[in-house]
């Protein structure tokens, strides 16, 4: 049997390394980053793309985020609005600490507050990634 799980993969337009390092500073975990120029694939890309991240992963018991820089120079990179990182299950205090960390240079669309379904907030971080938070 193949064991499969759903995880998040984000695309960035040349700032993947900075984004993933920021997420690691907020969420902790082990961060692995591989740039195009550090792989045998460098021959398939122009030298101008060798500093781009071709694969990165931030992982811990509670975190699993994969990301890379956009690798298709023939296609225009467009930030989509169809993905969101959803953080739930923590206490209100833990949720607020993480929300505050990720709020640096972010657009806070929904400040954290108690609502009928729980403690909720949302923001678009400094890299354009949407985050939603929920605690009971």
trRosetta pair geometry for C-beta under 8 A, 3 or more apart (Angstrom, degrees):
i j d omega theta_ij theta_ji phi_ij phi_ji
5 64 7.9 7 115 115 127 167
7 64 4.6 -86 -131 127 118 115
7 65 7.3 -169 174 -98 101 27
7 66 6.2 74 123 1 123 105
8 64 7.1 133 27 103 82 73
8 65 5.2 -24 76 -122 110 70
8 66 6.8 173 93 34 55 70
8 83 7.0 124 -147 -177 100 122
8 85 6.0 16 -108 -98 170 89
9 65 8.0 147 -94 -173 33 56
9 66 4.4 -24 -104 83 80 102
9 67 6.4 163 -163 -86 56 42
9 68 7.5 -5 -174 9 101 89
10 16 7.9 160 100 -125 96 92
10 19 7.4 -113 109 128 139 146
10 65 6.8 0 1 -176 111 103
10 66 7.5 167 19 92 66 50
10 67 4.2 -16 63 -108 88 102
10 83 7.1 -174 -101 111 77 148
10 129 6.1 -17 -132 -104 143 129
11 16 7.9 -58 -164 -87 35 113
11 67 7.1 -176 -76 -156 24 76
11 68 6.4 -19 -115 71 65 69
11 69 7.3 74 -165 -161 69 19
11 70 5.4 68 177 -73 114 77
11 77 7.2 -153 138 -144 120 105
12 15 5.1 -111 167 65 129 65
12 16 4.0 171 48 -71 131 72
12 19 5.5 -169 -84 7 150 145
12 53 7.6 35 55 48 116 118
12 67 6.4 40 -10 174 106 117
12 68 7.4 -158 30 107 82 28
12 69 5.3 -55 77 -106 83 61
12 70 7.0 -131 86 -18 33 79
12 127 6.7 -42 -114 -174 115 122
13 69 6.8 89 -133 -156 13 85
13 70 5.3 0 -102 11 62 122
13 77 4.5 145 -96 118 112 161
13 79 7.9 -80 -20 -61 119 90
14 52 6.3 -74 -111 -105 59 91
14 69 5.6 70 -76 -141 30 129
14 70 7.7 -41 -33 34 64 90
15 18 4.7 -44 -174 43 87 116
15 19 5.7 93 125 -27 87 98
15 69 7.7 122 27 -103 31 103
15 127 6.6 -156 104 -127 122 107
16 19 5.7 -60 -146 39 30 111
16 20 6.1 22 162 -14 69 110
16 33 7.9 155 120 -137 102 109
16 52 7.3 69 21 -168 122 69
16 53 3.9 -116 84 43 133 134
16 56 6.1 165 153 10 115 138
16 67 5.3 178 -151 132 106 110
16 68 5.9 -16 -120 -168 163 19
16 69 4.5 -119 -12 -58 126 76
17 20 6.2 -60 -145 40 25 104
17 21 6.3 24 157 -17 63 110
17 33 5.8 71 -115 -155 86 151
17 35 7.7 -6 -67 -79 126 102
17 53 5.4 163 -53 -52 80 127
17 56 7.3 172 -95 -73 54 152
18 21 5.9 -56 -145 38 28 110
18 22 6.4 32 154 -21 63 106
18 127 7.7 167 100 -89 95 121
19 22 5.7 -57 -153 34 30 112
19 23 6.5 28 152 -17 66 105
19 67 6.8 -109 93 148 122 165
19 127 4.4 61 -109 -98 115 163
19 129 7.4 103 -160 -13 129 131
20 23 5.5 -49 -145 37 36 112
20 24 6.4 40 153 -22 65 102
20 31 5.9 137 150 -149 108 123
20 33 6.4 156 84 -85 147 113
20 53 7.5 157 3 -149 137 173
20 56 4.9 -75 -81 141 169 148
20 58 5.8 -173 -160 -45 94 117
20 65 7.5 -175 -123 106 89 117
20 67 5.6 -164 -72 54 112 134
21 24 5.6 -50 -148 34 33 114
21 25 6.6 36 151 -22 63 102
21 31 6.9 105 -95 169 54 170
22 25 5.7 -54 -152 32 33 112
22 26 6.7 22 152 -11 65 107
22 104 8.0 -138 -160 69 119 126
22 125 7.9 151 122 166 138 136
22 126 7.4 -109 -174 55 168 117
22 127 7.3 169 54 -29 146 125
23 26 5.8 -62 -150 42 34 107
23 27 5.6 -10 167 15 73 118
23 58 5.7 -127 106 -21 120 174
23 65 6.4 -67 149 66 157 157
24 27 6.5 -72 -121 57 24 83
24 28 6.8 35 -172 -138 61 12
24 29 6.1 -118 -128 63 78 86
24 31 4.5 -48 -82 -49 143 135
24 58 5.6 -144 -77 -125 85 124
25 101 7.5 -163 115 -177 84 121
26 98 6.4 91 172 -148 101 74
26 101 4.1 150 -127 130 97 130
26 102 5.5 70 -146 -66 159 78
27 58 6.8 82 79 152 128 135
27 60 7.3 -170 142 20 95 130
27 62 7.7 -140 -174 93 102 102
27 63 5.0 105 154 -89 132 150
27 98 7.3 51 -90 -135 71 113
28 60 6.0 41 107 -53 90 161
28 63 7.5 166 76 3 66 144
29 58 5.0 84 102 175 134 83
29 59 5.6 176 -174 83 119 22
29 60 3.4 -114 -104 -31 90 108
29 62 8.0 -120 -73 61 115 73
29 63 4.6 -83 -66 64 153 135
30 58 7.3 167 81 -151 44 47
30 59 5.6 -24 58 64 91 78
30 60 6.6 140 7 -72 73 73
31 56 7.0 -1 -172 -174 85 103
31 57 7.4 174 -146 87 45 46
31 58 5.0 -10 -100 -101 80 80
32 55 7.8 -16 116 122 100 91
32 56 6.3 177 92 -149 59 55
32 57 5.0 6 51 50 102 88
33 53 5.7 -65 -162 -128 95 118
33 55 7.8 166 -152 95 37 55
33 56 4.4 2 -107 -108 69 106
34 38 5.8 -131 -162 76 72 122
34 39 6.2 58 168 -50 115 116
34 53 6.9 104 73 -157 47 71
34 54 5.6 -56 104 60 94 90
34 55 4.6 10 49 59 114 91
34 56 6.9 -168 23 -72 65 60
35 38 4.8 88 60 4 80 105
35 39 7.7 -166 92 -6 45 91
35 50 6.8 58 148 159 108 58
35 51 5.9 -35 -161 -153 134 32
35 52 6.6 136 -152 78 80 33
35 53 5.7 -61 -98 -97 62 49
35 54 6.6 99 -167 2 21 87
36 39 6.3 -78 -160 37 33 104
36 41 6.0 -92 -153 95 76 104
36 42 5.5 121 146 -95 80 69
36 45 5.3 -37 180 49 143 154
36 49 5.5 4 51 129 167 86
36 50 5.0 -128 88 -133 103 38
36 51 7.4 -19 40 23 98 15
36 52 5.2 33 -9 64 119 84
36 53 7.8 -152 -23 -113 75 5
36 54 4.9 113 -76 -44 67 116
36 71 7.8 147 -81 -119 125 109
37 42 5.0 68 -121 -105 42 128
37 50 3.2 63 -66 179 106 101
37 51 6.4 7 -5 -66 127 42
38 42 7.7 126 19 -52 20 120
39 42 6.1 151 70 -29 63 82
39 54 6.4 -65 11 44 145 152
40 43 6.9 -26 170 10 59 107
41 44 5.1 -51 -169 32 69 115
41 45 6.6 42 141 -6 86 107
41 54 6.5 115 72 -120 146 167
42 45 6.2 -75 -151 48 37 96
42 50 5.5 38 -136 -116 105 100
45 49 4.2 -94 166 77 125 128
45 50 6.7 161 96 -69 117 60
45 52 7.8 -111 169 42 159 121
45 71 7.5 -79 -100 -157 131 94
46 49 5.5 89 64 7 73 100
46 73 7.6 6 20 -19 120 161
47 50 5.4 -24 -158 -13 49 121
49 52 4.9 -32 -171 8 72 125
49 71 7.3 94 -171 -134 137 69
49 73 7.1 -106 -70 -51 134 122
52 68 7.8 58 155 175 96 81
52 69 3.9 -117 -165 67 101 146
52 70 7.9 -86 -156 59 139 48
52 71 6.8 155 126 -93 145 77
53 56 5.2 -11 176 -30 134 115
53 67 7.1 31 110 112 137 85
53 68 5.4 -150 111 -142 87 57
53 69 4.9 118 48 -12 73 96
54 68 5.7 3 -176 -144 22 122
54 69 7.4 -47 -72 40 37 87
54 71 6.7 60 -120 -85 77 135
55 66 7.4 -34 -160 -164 74 101
55 68 5.6 -21 -84 -86 35 114
56 66 6.8 151 84 -158 55 54
56 67 5.0 -24 66 65 106 81
56 68 6.4 160 14 -80 82 58
57 64 7.7 -18 -167 -158 96 62
57 65 7.2 161 -153 86 50 50
57 66 5.0 -17 -100 -102 79 76
57 67 7.9 165 -81 21 38 65
58 63 5.7 -48 126 138 95 124
58 64 7.6 174 88 -136 64 19
58 65 4.6 2 53 56 103 98
58 66 8.0 -164 23 -75 65 33
58 67 7.9 16 -1 8 99 107
59 63 6.0 -173 -136 96 28 81
59 64 5.3 30 -114 -106 85 65
59 65 7.7 -163 -68 30 58 56
60 63 4.6 43 36 36 91 98
65 85 7.2 -8 -99 -111 121 133
68 71 6.8 -18 137 -31 123 112
70 75 8.0 -125 178 85 116 93
70 77 4.2 -104 -52 -95 174 121
72 75 4.1 5 122 35 123 106
79 128 5.0 -52 -151 151 151 147
80 83 6.4 68 92 6 112 92
81 130 7.3 65 -151 -23 68 138
83 129 7.7 -43 100 -145 100 83
83 130 7.2 157 99 45 54 102
84 130 4.3 -49 -112 97 86 110
84 131 6.9 159 -170 -96 79 19
84 132 5.7 33 162 -6 127 105
85 129 6.5 29 -1 156 113 115
85 130 7.2 165 22 94 68 56
85 131 5.0 -23 68 -109 96 74
85 132 7.5 177 87 26 47 66
86 131 7.8 165 -84 -161 28 54
86 132 5.0 -13 -113 66 73 101
86 134 7.3 -2 -174 10 92 109
87 90 7.2 -11 157 8 98 117
87 95 7.0 153 118 -127 114 84
87 98 6.4 -132 159 115 163 147
87 131 6.6 11 -3 -173 110 101
87 132 7.1 -180 27 89 69 50
87 133 4.9 -15 69 -110 103 72
87 134 7.3 164 89 26 56 64
88 133 7.4 157 -77 -163 58 43
88 134 4.3 -6 -107 67 100 98
88 135 7.1 -179 -147 -76 60 46
89 135 7.6 -60 54 -111 13 68
90 94 3.7 -112 173 91 125 126
90 95 4.9 160 84 -55 114 78
90 98 7.3 101 46 6 166 134
90 135 5.6 -60 80 -100 67 112
91 94 4.7 95 49 9 79 101
91 95 6.8 -141 92 -6 41 89
91 135 6.1 53 163 -159 17 138
92 95 5.6 -57 -146 38 29 114
92 96 6.3 31 156 -21 65 106
92 119 4.9 125 -111 -30 96 175
92 135 4.9 175 -81 103 53 147
93 96 5.9 -55 -148 34 28 109
93 97 6.6 30 155 -20 63 104
94 97 5.8 -52 -151 32 32 112
94 98 6.6 23 156 -10 65 107
94 135 7.5 145 63 -98 88 141
95 98 6.1 -62 -151 42 30 105
95 99 6.0 32 153 -22 67 111
95 112 6.9 150 126 -133 107 137
95 119 6.2 136 76 110 156 125
95 121 7.7 139 154 29 112 112
95 133 5.2 130 -166 174 107 123
95 134 7.6 -122 -126 79 144 14
95 135 4.2 -121 -27 -34 149 131
96 99 5.5 -54 -140 39 31 115
96 100 6.1 33 159 -21 65 106
96 112 5.9 176 -102 109 79 170
97 100 6.0 -58 -151 35 25 110
97 101 6.6 25 152 -19 62 106
98 101 5.6 -52 -148 34 34 112
98 102 6.3 21 159 -8 67 109
98 133 7.2 162 88 -112 110 132
99 102 6.2 -66 -147 45 26 102
99 103 6.2 40 151 -40 63 109
99 112 5.3 79 133 -51 173 131
99 121 5.5 45 -133 82 144 142
99 123 7.2 128 -158 -3 83 129
99 131 8.0 179 -117 116 68 129
99 133 5.3 -62 -79 -22 109 167
100 103 5.4 -50 -148 20 30 123
101 104 6.9 -30 176 -14 39 105
102 106 6.3 47 139 -49 69 152
102 123 6.4 152 117 71 104 135
102 125 5.5 -73 179 -98 92 115
102 131 5.8 -13 146 36 154 167
103 106 4.8 -108 -150 38 39 124
103 108 6.1 9 -133 -71 104 111
103 123 6.0 -127 -103 -113 70 171
104 126 6.4 -39 103 -30 74 129
105 125 7.7 54 87 180 79 62
105 126 3.7 41 99 -92 111 122
106 123 4.5 40 151 166 136 127
106 124 6.2 165 -168 82 87 45
106 125 4.7 -49 -105 -122 109 42
106 126 5.7 -85 -73 -43 60 66
107 123 6.4 159 82 -164 47 77
107 124 4.5 -2 58 56 102 100
108 111 5.7 50 153 -79 129 67
108 121 7.4 -31 -160 -178 101 108
108 122 7.8 133 -164 91 58 48
108 123 4.6 -37 -109 -104 56 103
109 122 5.0 -37 68 98 104 98
109 123 6.0 169 13 -106 78 36
109 124 6.3 67 -28 -12 114 90
110 113 8.0 -112 165 22 83 96
110 120 6.6 -33 138 130 132 92
110 121 5.2 -177 106 -150 86 47
110 122 4.1 49 36 33 111 88
110 123 7.5 -124 44 -54 65 56
110 132 8.0 24 51 -125 131 78
111 121 5.8 -47 156 -125 22 110
112 119 6.4 20 -173 172 93 93
112 120 7.1 -176 -137 96 55 27
112 121 3.5 -53 -78 -45 62 139
112 133 6.6 -30 -100 81 102 132
113 119 7.2 -152 111 -147 18 65
113 120 6.9 -28 61 60 60 68
113 121 6.9 107 6 -73 60 91
114 118 7.6 -96 -143 161 61 25
114 119 5.5 -35 -95 -95 60 71
115 118 6.5 -1 62 61 83 38
115 119 7.4 145 19 -104 75 20
115 120 5.1 -25 17 23 127 119
117 120 7.0 39 78 -41 94 132
117 134 7.8 -38 121 -145 100 118
118 134 5.5 63 98 -169 135 88
118 135 6.0 -173 169 85 113 37
118 136 5.1 -71 -124 -112 116 36
119 133 7.8 -42 119 125 84 97
119 134 6.9 137 78 -159 61 42
119 135 4.2 -17 61 63 116 91
119 136 7.2 9 13 76 93 9
120 132 7.5 -17 -161 -175 90 89
120 133 6.6 154 -152 86 43 68
120 134 5.4 1 -102 -103 78 73
121 132 7.7 171 92 -155 43 50
121 133 4.8 -2 59 53 83 113
122 130 6.9 3 -177 -173 106 91
122 131 6.5 175 -151 92 61 55
122 132 4.6 -16 -102 -105 100 69
122 133 6.9 -170 -77 16 48 74
123 130 7.5 177 95 -146 37 53
123 131 5.5 -4 60 57 79 98
124 128 6.2 -10 175 -147 106 35
124 129 7.0 161 -158 76 63 28
124 130 5.2 -31 -100 -92 75 66
124 131 7.7 165 -95 16 26 73
125 128 7.2 -46 71 22 67 18
125 129 5.1 -7 39 58 109 84
125 130 7.9 -161 3 -81 77 17
125 131 6.2 57 -37 -9 104 116
